[in-house]
């Protein structure tokens, strides 16, 4: 199956949050085979897990990352093409006085350069990027 979606950190984290969003879980099941995550999202997930104290919560999250996320979703790199697009967009947005967080620019660049729809809760930040397709599930 062809990739269509790039899943953002908060969306991929929803199934293991204290109040899982059932619609997100349904959409992940429905579109999982055509979805990927970005390397910076993988970093955010792993970093968040490593910051937790050892215990049940951390073990459960590590299991989710290893057995569900890593096993189910390709992790797309931040490559030279994405870096070039990110640089152009970052400069454009800064000139407009509308900078965005660096990692969000990396994620947007990976989605854009791979022709994927970015699935996020944070449409406010990502709508600033030119020609980026966004959905909120």
C-alpha positions, 0 to 999 in steps of 0.5 A, spaced: 500 500 500 502 507 498 504 511 503 499 517 504 499 520 511 505 522 516 503 522 523 505 527 528 507 526 535 501 527 539 496 523 534 501 517 535 501 518 542 494 518 543 492 511 544 497 511 550 495 517 553 491 517 560 484 519 555 485 515 549 481 518 543 477 513 540 476 516 533 484 517 533 485 509 534 479 508 529 483 512 524 490 509 526 487 502 525 483 504 518 489 508 515 495 505 519 498 501 513 498 507 509 501 512 514 509 513 517 512 517 522 518 522 521 524 521 524 524 527 529 517 524 531 521 518 533 526 522 537 520 526 541 517 519 542 523 516 545 526 522 548 519 522 552 519 515 554 527 516 556 525 522 561 520 518 565 522 514 571 523 507 571 516 503 572 510 501 569 508 507 565 515 507 562 515 500 561 508 500 558 510 506 553 516 502 551 512 496 549 508 501 545 513 504 542 517 497 540 511 493 539 506 498 535 509 504 533 516 501 530 513 495 528 507 498 524 510 505 521 516 506 517 520 512 520 522 517 514 528 521 515 530 528 515 534 528 508 537 533 504 531 534 500 527 536 506 532 540 509 533 544 503 525 545 503 525 547 511 530 552 510 526 556 504 520 555 509 524 557 515 527 563 512 520 565 509 516 565 515 522 568 519 521 574 514 514 574 515 515 575 523 512 568 523 517 563 526 515 556 527 519 551 532 525 547 528 522 540 530 515 542 527 519 545 520 523 538 520 516 534 520 513 539 515 519 538 511 518 530 511 511 530 510 511 535 504 517 532 500 514 525 501 508 528 498 504 526 504 498 529 508 500 531 515 496 528 521 496 533 527 492 536 532 497 542 531 494 545 525 495 552 527 503 551 527 503 547 521 498 551 516 503 557 516 507 552 511 506 553 504 503 547 500 503 543 506 497 538 506 494 537 513 488 533 516 486 533 523 483 526 525 
